[in-house]
Amino acid sequence: MELFTIVSPRGLRIEAHRAPDLPVPVDDPSPVPQPAHPHHPNAPVEQDDPVPDKNPEVRVH
């Protein structure tokens, strides 16, 4: 590791070691999206019909 000195704004001298350069990770190509099968565990969940509001004139803010 390379040793170098840092001087702070207050004039303090700090000796430090430079970390080695790390390899840059390369992203894997993303897979081609496939249509979800309805029985697949990651398939979108069907939403139920919304429940009608019993008291539409009373609203909580």
N, C-alpha and C positions, 0 to 999 in steps of 0.2 A: 504494500500500500504506500501511496505517496504521502509524505508529510508536508504540510504547508501551514502558514501562520495567518491568522485572521486578526485584524486590528478593529476593535469595537469603536463606536462613536465616542466613548469615554476615554479612549486611548489604551484600553486593556489589550494585551497581546495574548491570543489564544492559539495554541498549537493543536492541530487536528489532523486526522488521517482522512484521506479521500477514499470513499467507498469505490470498489471496482465497478466498472461499467457492466450493467446487466443486459442480457440479450432482450431485445424487444419481442414480445409475444406476437405471433401472427394468428389472426382469427381464422378459424376453420370456415370454409364456405358453408353458408346456411343451406339446409336441405330444402328441396322443392316442397312447398306446402301441399298437403294432400287433403281432400275433403274428409271431414270427420264422419266416422261411421256412428249411427245413433247408439250402438251398444258399446262403443269405445269408452273407457273410463275418463278420457279427457274431452269427450264430446260436450258441446254446450248444453246447459240444462234448459229445458223448456220452461218458460215463465207461465204461471197461472194467470187467469184473467184477474184484473184488479177488482178488489172488493169495493162495492159501491159505498159511498159515504152515507151513513144513516142520518146524520144531522148536518146537511150542507150549510145551514145558516150559522152554525157554531164552529168557529175556526180557532185553533190555538196557534198563536204566533210566537 
